[in-house]
């Protein structure tokens, strides 16, 4: 079973996705996939941060 990524790892992956999207080198389909991946990472980060705030 894969462990959940840390917030720092998720932010690093988000940075990478943003760079790829801004480069304009991806196809529309790949851009949409990266966008969705980024949104999932943002949701995960928000959930992790909410857990920390509620401690």
KABELBEL-V394372 format. One record per helix or strand. SS is the DSSP state (H for helix, E for strand). FROM is the first residue (numbers start at 0). LEN is the number of residues. Records with the same first field share a line. If there is no record, write none. Layout:
BEGIN
SS=FROM-LEN  FROM-LEN
END
This chain:
BEGIN
H=6-17  27-26
END
